[in-house]
Amino acid sequence: MSNLDENPRRATRTEVFAWALYDWAESAYSTLSITILLLYIQLISPPNWGPVVWAWGISLSMLVAAVLSPIIGAMADARRNKRTWLAATALGGAVACVLMAALPSTATWPIIGLFVLASLAYEIAHGVYNGFLPEIADQKTMNRVSAWGYALGYPGGAFALVVAIVLMKQGAAIGLPDEPSQLRAGILVMGLWWGLFALPTLLIVRDRGPRPEQRPPLGVIVAGAVSEVGRTLRNVRRYRMLAWFLLGFLLYNDGIQTVLTQASLFAKDVLAFKPEELISLILMIQFVALPGAMTVGWLADWFGQKRVLMGCLAVWVALVTVAFFITTKSQFWILGIVLALVMGGTQSVSRAIMGAMTPAARTAEFFGFFNLSGKATSFLGTFLFGAIIATGNSADWPASRSTRWAVLSLLVFFVLGWLIAGRINVAQGRREAENTP
């Protein structure tokens, strides 16, 4: 990454590392939420409705994030203050986690509200964080820098989970005698890890470009941001390859996000994984995903971003299809290994393709659209997942039956996204971005 130092428009090695370190920070939320927080939400929810509350809570946060992300991105471009937005959302989400841990387990609805708020903050912060990528990396380093972010995230999430597990195991000796208090300690770790490790990113990474001489009132900026978003939507045909990619990403990412947030439910409800088995599985995925993300980034450099993306999506289609038929824990462990190998790689190469086809002057706004594309229909996958389980509850289906069909329903998102993303030409997309004034 030596050319990062040689180009004054690009970041230093220290800034690149500080940027990637945010993945280490936010992965505490993404990892502990699908283990510790999932178990806690199921514990405090009405009987049999924990999975539905979990799926629909995530669905609501993604829907709101889809509306807010492009507006926040355009506002960040107008004021050159992505770092401010990242601080507000990342630290705000961390505080919501700490408050969840502070409330007694009997405060069901306040806890669920904080869960939705933390999930919303995570989604928006991740979009703002992505917006820094084209500013700290050039075309030659985009794949590697993007992959480094994901690669740091996996051990970050894993180590945070290990800390939470130690607290839970030693609960009786340190004043945490029952399951609710031990789970609350894990949620406290989640919030503190996210907030504290986000600080280097917030202190070191800076916005590129001159700040505006005048700072108009917030209402004027919001109105201008909404107008800019509308103009971008109307002129999207100018970026034909980017438009095709965003449409395909919108679909296949919906499937990925739903798998990542609901796979723990499948393991618990269909295959009867115990909490300690579930945590061990997630730890394995975190550590295997690290070399997986780096390998996919290396393959994208050698064989091209689009070819590698198409290969990853083919693996996802196979994973969802096979998951419907598995019956043993050992089979699910094998699926988990394969999932880990393509999980971060798919998202990393997608982020790099987006960066390659994004006009340099509109990074925050267009990455706001990237987040919009990732979230605009992502609520559909989790909502559909929860709706199928809720239907099973109403019809007195076995939990395993409704959850299997919920998983299989995700196949449509992967297949359609795969077919649409297959239409893109990355080189043409770069030319379209470079020709933008």
C-alpha positions, 0 to 999 in steps of 0.5 A, spaced: 500 500 500 505 504 499 502 508 493 497 511 499 503 515 501 505 517 495 498 520 493 497 526 497 489 525 495 489 518 498 490 516 506 496 514 509 497 507 512 495 510 519 489 512 516 487 506 512 489 502 519 484 506 523 479 506 517 479 498 517 479 498 525 472 500 525 470 494 522 474 491 528 469 495 533 462 494 529 463 487 529 462 486 536 455 488 535 454 484 529 457 478 532 454 478 539 447 480 536 446 474 533 448 470 539 448 474 546 442 479 544 438 474 540 438 469 546 436 475 550 431 477 546 428 470 545 428 470 553 424 476 554 419 476 549 412 473 549 412 465 549 414 462 542 414 469 539 421 471 540 424 469 533 418 473 530 420 479 535 427 478 532 426 478 525 421 484 525 425 488 529 431 487 524 426 488 519 424 495 522 431 498 523 433 496 516 427 500 513 428 506 517 435 506 515 433 505 507 430 512 508 435 515 512 442 513 509 441 516 502 439 523 505 445 523 511 450 521 505 448 527 501 448 531 507 455 529 509 457 531 502 454 538 503 458 539 509 464 534 508 462 531 515 462 524 514 466 523 521 461 527 525 455 522 522 459 516 524 461 519 531 453 520 532 451 513 529 456 509 532 457 512 539 449 512 539 448 505 537 454 503 543 450 507 548 443 504 546 447 497 547 449 499 554 442 502 556 439 495 554 444 492 559 442 497 564 435 495 564 432 490 568 430 484 564 422 485 566 423 492 561 421 488 555 418 493 551 424 498 552 429 493 551 426 491 544 426 499 543 433 500 544 435 493 540 431 496 534 435 503 535 442 500 536 440 496 530 438 502 526 445 506 528 449 500 526 446 500 519 447 507 518 454 508 521 456 502 516 454 506 510 457 512 512 463 508 514 463 505 507 463 512 504 470 513 506 473 508 502 474 511 495 477 517 499 483 513 502 484 508 496 485 508 489 483 503 484 489 499 485 488 498 492 481 498 493 480 491 493 485 490 498 483 495 503 476 493 503 478 486 504 482 488 510 476 492 513 472 485 513 479 481 515 480 485 521 472 485 523 472 477 524 477 477 529 474 483 532 467 480 533 470 473 535 475 476 541 469 480 543 465 474 543 470 470 547 470 476 553 462 475 553 463 468 554 468 468 559 463 473 563 458 468 562 462 462 565 464 466 571 457 469 572 456 466 579 463 468 581 462 475 579 455 476 582 451 474 575 448 468 578 442 467 573 442 467 565 438 474 564 444 477 568 449 474 564 446 475 558 446 483 560 453 482 561 455 480 554 450 486 551 454 491 556 461 488 552 458 489 546 456 496 547 463 498 550 467 494 545 463 498 539 464 505 542 471 504 545 474 501 539 471 506 534 475 512 537 481 511 533 477 511 527 473 517 529 480 521 531 484 519 525 480 518 519 478 525 516 474 527 510 477 529 504 476 536 500 475 543 502 469 544 507 464 549 505 465 557 506 458 558 509 454 553 513 447 554 511 441 552 517 440 544 518 433 545 514 436 548 508 441 542 508 436 537 509 431 540 503 437 540 499 439 533 501 432 530 499 433 534 492 440 532 491 437 525 492 431 526 487 436 528 482 441 522 483 435 518 482 432 521 476 439 521 473 441 514 474 441 512 467 448 516 466 451 511 471 448 505 467 453 499 470 452 502 477 444 502 476 445 495 474 449 493 480 445 497 485 439 493 483 443 486 483 446 488 490 439 490 493 437 483 491 442 478 493 444 482 499 437 482 502 439 474 502 445 475 505 443 479 511 437 475 512 442 469 512 447 472 517 441 475 522 437 468 522 442 463 521 442 462 529 435 461 529 435 456 524 441 452 528 437 453 535 430 451 532 431 446 527 437 443 529 436 444 537 443 447 538 445 449 545 447 456 547 454 454 548 454 450 541 451 456 537 457 460 540 462 455 538 459 455 531 459 463 531 466 463 533 468 458 528 465 462 522 469 469 525 476 465 524 474 462 518 471 468 515 478 472 516 482 468 511 476 467 506 475 475 506 483 476 504 482 470 499 477 473 495 480 480 495 486 476 492 482 472 487 479 479 485 485 482 483 487 476 479 481 474 476 477 480 476 471 483 481 465 481 477 468 473 476 469 473 483 462 476 485 459 471 480 462 465 483 461 467 490 453 468 489 453 461 486 456 458 492 450 462 496 445 459 492 447 452 493 448 454 501 441 456 501 438 450 497 442 445 501 440 448 508 433 446 507 435 439 507 440 438 512 438 434 518 444 434 523 449 438 527 455 436 523 452 438 516 450 445 519 457 445 521 460 444 514 455 449 511 458 454 516 465 453 514 463 454 507 458 460 509 464 463 512 469 462 506 464 467 502 461 471 507 466 477 508 468 476 501 462 477 497 461 483 501 468 486 500 468 485 493 461 488 492 464 494 496 470 494 492 466 494 485 461 500 488 467 504 490 470 503 483 464 505 479 462 511 484 464 518 481 469 521 486 465 528 487 459 524 490 462 518 495 458 519 501 452 520 497 453 514 492 455 510 498 448 512 501 445 509 495 449 503 496 447 503 503 440 504 500 440 499 495 443 494 501 437 496 506 431 498 501 429 491 501 433 488 506 427 489 511 423 484 506 427 478 507 427 479 515 420 480 514 418 475 510 422 470 514 418 472 520 412 472 517 413 465 515 415 463 522 409 467 525 404 463 520 407 457 523 405 459 530 398 460 528 397 454 524 401 450 530 406 448 525 413 445 528 418 450 529 423 446 524 418 446 519 416 453 518 424 455 519 426 451 513 421 454 509 423 461 511 430 459 509 428 456 502 424 463 501 431 466 500 433 463 494 429 468 490 433 474 492 440 470 491 438 467 484 435 474 481 440 478 484 445 473 481 442 474 474 442 482 474 449 483 477 451 478 471 449 484 467 455 489 469 461 491 466 466 494 471 470 497 466 465 501 463 462 503 470 469 506 471 469 510 465 462 512 466 464 515 473 470 518 471 466 522 465 462 525 471 464 532 472 
